[in-house]
Amino acid sequence: MARLTVSGLTKTFGAFRALDDVSLDVADGEFVAILGPSGCGKTTLLRQVAGFDQPDAGSIAIGDTVVSTRERAMPPEERRIGIVFQSYALWPHMSVADNVAYGLTVAGVREPERSKRVDAALSLVELAGFAARRPSQLSGGQRQRVALARCLVTEPSLVLLDEPLANLDVHLRAAMEREFARFHERAGTTMVYITHDQAEAMALADRIAVMDKGRVLQFAAPSVLYREPADATVAGFIGEGMVVPATVAAVAGGTCDVDLFGHRATMRCSARTTPGPALVCLRASALSVAPEGTGALRMRVTGTIYQGGHFRVEGMIGADPGVALHFTVPEPCALASGSLVDLAVSDGWVIPGRAS
């Protein structure tokens, strides 16, 4: 295991800045997810940590060893990093045991040590009885575990996972999420998980770095990202947050009185929040139908979507038709497109910084 320290990392390709002053500090044994949409820079960051590319500025250290700077870079094979790809990258003509042993064979590890380490790795991923099988005889989840065992058998100090569940169906992804979580508990290896799927990141990671346009916008525990997003981009990306304009009327410690389209609500805020224009993040779980005439937030319904046991209700704010909201109601749902509904707001987060 090893700590990963990324400091001020910058990488450009022509005029395009793929990484823009990225800094991360991953603790020894921590499970960290790098989360963001396509093109945000997460794969470029993985390639930098793995040693496939060299930065234009900044540095990367694994443990106490600096492995990348602009001036010098340690070769990938010397970094003691394991990588698990989404495509598995297994040799189809080799048995499971031979696939797992490949890195050891290249490194010159001889018998009986090689077989001993292969057996231990297969046992760790719960494939002890599958050594003689070929990849074609395995399920997608089992192939992914073989790829993980092949990575772990070389005893890497750091494991990079590049969208490892992207090729699996939804039910198998859920099962493999549990497998990865159990494996991390057993092995305690430092792991960096690259993904565009926030559900995966939320389920697995101790902390998540949210990236956009080559920058890390926020690096925090999943619950902090959800409840206290650092900016409007994170708020809108994580959990389908609704970012709407408001006015902070009064601040008292960690709560604010907020004017939301003429409706007064109490919301959470940082200690540095001051009265004035602001953006707030609302969650569907904090919106509910209020009795008519209670002075609640009025919304015009634009549509309903059945989601199994409940409906997602979408609509526009009556006071500002350009602002869209959504919330859920259990079935049966009597709300139809065009109807007016009053909403109570039980919670919200005032996003730090001033509204632009």
KAPEQUI-V130735 format. One line per field, one symbol per residue. phi: phi as a letter, one per 40 degrees, with the letter a starting at -180 (. if undefined). burial: b if it has 24 or more other C-alpha atoms within 12 Angstrom, else e. A space follows every 50 residues. Layout:
phi->???
burial->???
This chain:
phi->.acbbbbfcbabbgccccbbfcbabccdgcbbbbbicdgchccccdcccc gcbbccagabbbgcbcbaaccaacddcccfbbbbcccgfccccbcdcccc cdcccccgcbccdccccccccccccgbccbdcccdccbcdcccccccccc ccccfccabbbcfcbccbccccccccdccccccccccgccbbbcabcccc cccbccabbcbafgbccabacdccdccbdcacccccccgfcbcbcabcca bbgcbbcbcbfgbcabbcaccccbchcabbbbbdccbacbdcgcgcccbc cbibbcbggabcbbabcccaccbbbaabbcccbccbdgcbbcbcbcaabc cdgccc
burial->bbbbbbbbbbbeeeeebbbbbbbbbbbbbbbbbbbbeeebbbbbbbbbbb bebbbbbbbbbbbeebbbbeeebbeeeebbbbbbbbebebeeeebbbbbb bbbbeeeeeeeeebeebbbbbbbbbbbbebbebebeebebbbbbbbbbbb bbbbbbbbbbbbbbbbeeeeeebeebbebbbebbeebbbbbbbbbbbbbb bbbbbbbbbbbbbbbbbbbbbbeebbbbbbbbbbbbbbbbbbbbbbbbbe eeeebbbbbbbebbbbbbbbeebbbebbbbbbbbbbbbbeeeeeebbbbb bbbbbeeeeeebbbbbbbeeeeebbbbbbeeeeebeeeebbbbbbebbbb bbeeee
